[in-house]
Amino acid sequence: MKLEKITDNRRRYHDACGTALALDILGERWALLVVRELMLGPKRFGDLRASLPGVSANVLTQRLEGLEAASVLVRRRLPPPASVQVYELTDWGREAEPILKVMGRWAARSPDHDPTLPLSAVSLMLSMRTMFDADKSAGQGADLGFRFGDETYVVRVAHGVLTAERGALEGLEAVIEGPVEAVAGVLYGDPAAVREHIAATLTVEGAVEALVRFSRWFELPVKAPRLAPTPDR
């Protein structure tokens, strides 16, 4: 889809602080989530809309144009036989991953965080990268595949390091298929009910115990206390 030329009428902070400039670039509604969805590789316009169902085509077009103008992403056309236009983060754009991870871990401590809400496949993969506890894995490894519709991801744990990338599902301990939210429920739900949750919501080809073991290596951070509102004087 060709991006329309849209006048840049965003409000800017006009502040030399790097945080202010970061907000100029990523502070518009949906901008940071567009970056999130491109963090594991390029996507077509339609794929971005499918991953961000609350965004309109016009707003997504504006955000893509703004991020391209800021050198966060680029447009390119895939070679034949695909011959489709995709949006891809620049090397500098990919450096925003630590921002996403720190923000995600910080926000997960909010008393209002609801892990049962819908999330995208990329969100789940980045969540795994963020919430993985190497100490819990105790030197154990894992080679798991995840299939969400047409999207496939490979998650590996070796030497206390987790990688989660797009990839072909070959030569793995297990391949898991089902709703993204169901996998999140396995990782962050009741540890005592993991097997029942897997059986009720997911299809596993291969070793179910590999997924059970894997699920023990994740834990959401402790919630911040909810403070009572200060009464009016």
RAVENPE-V42437 format. One record per backbone hydrogen bond with DSSP energy under -1.0 kcal/mol. CO is the residue of the C=O (numbers start at 1). NH is the residue of the N-H. Records with the same first field share a line. If there is no record, write none. Layout:
CO: NH ; NH
This chain:
7: 9
17: 21
18: 22
19: 23
20: 24
21: 25
22: 26
23: 27
28: 31
30: 34
31: 35
32: 36
33: 37
34: 38
36: 39
38: 41
43: 87
44: 48
45: 49
46: 50
47: 51
48: 52
52: 55
56: 60
57: 61
58: 62
59: 63
60: 64
61: 65
62: 66
63: 67
64: 68
65: 69
66: 70
67: 72 ; 73
68: 71
72: 90
74: 88
76: 86
79: 82 ; 83
84: 78
86: 76
87: 43
88: 74
90: 94
93: 96
94: 97
96: 100
97: 101
98: 102
99: 103
100: 104
101: 105
102: 106
103: 107
104: 108
106: 109
107: 110
109: 224
110: 113
114: 117
120: 124
121: 125
122: 126
123: 127
124: 128
125: 129
126: 130
127: 131
128: 132
133: 137
137: 140
142: 157
143: 173
144: 155
145: 176
146: 153
147: 178
148: 151
151: 148
152: 167
153: 146
154: 165
155: 144
156: 163
157: 142
158: 161
161: 158
163: 156
165: 154
168: 170
173: 207
174: 145
175: 205
176: 147
177: 203
179: 183
180: 184
181: 185
182: 186
183: 187
184: 188
185: 189
190: 193
191: 194
193: 197
194: 198
195: 199
196: 200
197: 201
198: 202
203: 177
205: 175
208: 212
209: 213
210: 214
211: 215
213: 216
214: 217
217: 133
